[in-house]
């Protein structure tokens, strides 16, 4: 999947930005952080995991999520999102 397709979803954008601020988070914690639904986060999590942008670790019934910071695709996505976020802030000022 192309980078622009990955960040086409506002939910995925929020997920990536939230994950960039924490080392690891429980899936329901991420749902709360981005003010979304479990199903929407789970669906987008599968896409990000398939692209190896995030990895999940299962502990019994608990799913922990973290960014794959060693993946160049992840780095480029975060750079693009941060640039857009800075641009939006400048336009609002």
C-alpha positions as a printed NumPy array, in Angstrom:
array([[  0.   ,   0.   ,   0.   ],
       [  1.288,   3.475,  -0.842],
       [  2.052,   5.933,   1.936],
       [ -0.704,   8.311,   0.824],
       [ -3.214,   5.448,   1.043],
       [ -2.092,   4.645,   4.567],
       [ -2.597,   8.206,   5.785],
       [ -5.798,   8.713,   3.798],
       [ -7.775,   7.603,   6.85 ],
       [ -8.166,  10.193,   9.591],
       [ -8.401,   7.352,  12.101],
       [ -5.028,   5.962,  10.996],
       [ -3.535,   9.451,  11.186],
       [ -4.741,   9.849,  14.759],
       [ -3.522,   6.363,  15.65 ],
       [ -0.031,   7.002,  14.31 ],
       [  0.294,  10.37 ,  16.025],
       [ -0.965,   8.943,  19.325],
       [  1.375,   5.961,  19.105],
       [  4.307,   8.271,  18.404],
       [  3.764,   9.815,  21.847],
       [  3.785,   6.554,  23.826],
       [  6.03 ,   3.52 ,  23.744],
       [  3.261,   0.948,  23.943],
       [ -0.478,   1.114,  24.586],
       [ -3.368,  -1.262,  25.119],
       [ -5.869,  -1.226,  22.25 ],
       [ -8.673,   0.172,  24.415],
       [ -6.296,   2.874,  25.641],
       [ -5.664,   3.841,  22.028],
       [ -9.416,   3.93 ,  21.387],
       [ -9.751,   6.429,  24.246],
       [ -6.71 ,   8.45 ,  23.177],
       [ -8.088,   9.115,  19.708],
       [-11.759,   9.232,  20.708],
       [-12.812,   6.466,  18.334],
       [-14.539,   3.092,  18.45 ],
       [-12.959,  -0.281,  19.108],
       [-14.11 ,  -1.653,  15.738],
       [-12.718,   1.284,  13.793],
       [ -9.372,   1.104,  15.578],
       [ -9.188,  -2.683,  15.201],
       [ -9.9  ,  -2.482,  11.449],
       [ -7.249,   0.211,  10.915],
       [ -4.832,  -1.574,  13.211],
       [ -4.99 ,  -4.603,  10.923],
       [ -4.04 ,  -2.413,   7.948],
       [ -1.143,  -0.802,   9.803],
       [  0.063,  -4.175,  11.041],
       [ -0.112,  -5.657,   7.544],
       [  2.064,  -2.756,   6.356],
       [  4.464,  -3.443,   9.267],
       [  4.001,   0.076,  10.6  ],
       [  2.795,  -1.22 ,  13.968],
       [  3.17 ,  -4.482,  15.794],
       [  0.821,  -6.051,  18.252],
       [  1.634,  -8.324,  21.127],
       [ -1.056, -10.517,  22.617],
       [ -1.081, -11.27 ,  26.335],
       [ -4.081, -13.529,  27.013],
       [ -7.044, -11.235,  26.222],
       [ -4.953,  -8.075,  26.112],
       [ -3.567,  -6.568,  22.894],
       [ -0.634,  -4.166,  23.186],
       [  0.306,  -1.949,  20.236],
       [  3.549,  -0.192,  19.407],
       [  5.081,   1.5  ,  16.385],
       [  7.713,  -0.313,  14.345],
       [ 10.14 ,   2.575,  14.59 ],
       [ 12.853,   0.69 ,  12.715],
       [ 10.661,   0.548,   9.581],
       [ 11.535,   3.368,   7.104],
       [  7.865,   3.513,   6.087],
       [  6.88 ,   4.356,   9.662],
       [  9.456,   7.128,   9.827],
       [  8.231,   8.664,   6.556],
       [  4.598,   8.468,   7.659],
       [  5.338,  10.217,  10.953],
       [  7.378,  12.918,   9.206],
       [  4.523,  13.57 ,   6.782],
       [  1.897,  13.647,   9.534],
       [  3.951,  15.988,  11.7  ],
       [  4.505,  18.312,   8.733],
       [  0.779,  18.407,   8.02 ],
       [  0.022,  18.943,  11.705],
       [  2.492,  21.873,  11.856],
       [  1.024,  23.374,   8.688],
       [ -2.498,  23.183,  10.087],
       [ -1.357,  24.849,  13.325],
       [  0.291,  27.666,  11.355],
       [ -2.87 ,  28.212,   9.303],
       [ -4.961,  28.421,  12.475],
       [ -2.626,  30.986,  14.089]])
